[in-house]
Amino acid sequence: MGQKKYISQRTRTTHTYSFYRQRRNDPNWRADYLEARTQRQRHILVTLIIILALMLFGVMGYGKRATSLLDRSSQSSQSTAVENTSRQASNTSSTNQTVTSEHRSTEDTQKTVVVNNYQRYSIYSGEYGSETQTYSLDFSSGKLLTTGPQKQQIFYFDKVMVHPDKSLVINMHGNYHYNAYDGKGEHIKLVYLSVLFAPHERKITKNWQTGESIEDMTNTVVNRFSIALSNDGGKVFQMAPAYAAFATNQTAGDSLALIYSEAN
């Protein structure tokens, strides 16, 4: 799929939004530009509503899972108390030590781990692109850069985590440069984003923020990632759209939550 196109009321041909925006000050194209901008804003609004709905479902699912985990924890505590009493009565201390060791080993493999030496993942550095945007990911320097004719944006690694399914989450921050429609030129705002990264031959099996299982529909032959944003200064990242991009193999659209794949 290419970029979304809008029909011109004057020529009855279709053009991209960028085409109209470049001619926004041309009286012949001004009306078409305003109409295309209205349609584009409406499309973005619908996309945001869908994302918010997905986030709401994710929060509801997380609440249900938390209740289920509390119930299981209570049952596990009661079961453990009975087992301990039985083991003490039968004087099998060596067996207890073996079971405890195996239990801790299983728990460790199910935990998300913070990676301090993320440079060891430099083999995943490279150019990644979707149908609408290209990024350069560099683990050695801890940076994510936009590429292309527009002004380059740079985001810096803050925290790298690895999940049990070997997917990575990279929290970042950076100053985003953009031109608003106020005629005052370039604006800058601090943006926090998170990269959900899946190495080649690895599938993302679960939304590790909510605990809900997902089916990864992306091409596992290559490395790929999607992007999530934070609305509270990097304290919490809204990961639902990023996981949804993997579940739907979303590669085009106005949202940042797309699949960016490494070139073969």
Salt bridges, closest charged atoms under 4 A:
GLU83 OE1 - ARG87 NH2 3.55
GLU107 OE2 - HIS103 NE2 3.06
ASP108 OD1 - LYS111 NZ 3.96
ASP158 OD1 - HIS173 ND1 2.84
ASP182 OD2 - HIS187 NE2 2.91
GLU186 OE1 - LYS151 NZ 3.96
GLU186 OE2 - HIS177 ND1 3.15
ASP216 OD2 - ARG224 NH2 3.19
ASP254 OD2 - HIS43 NE2 3.42
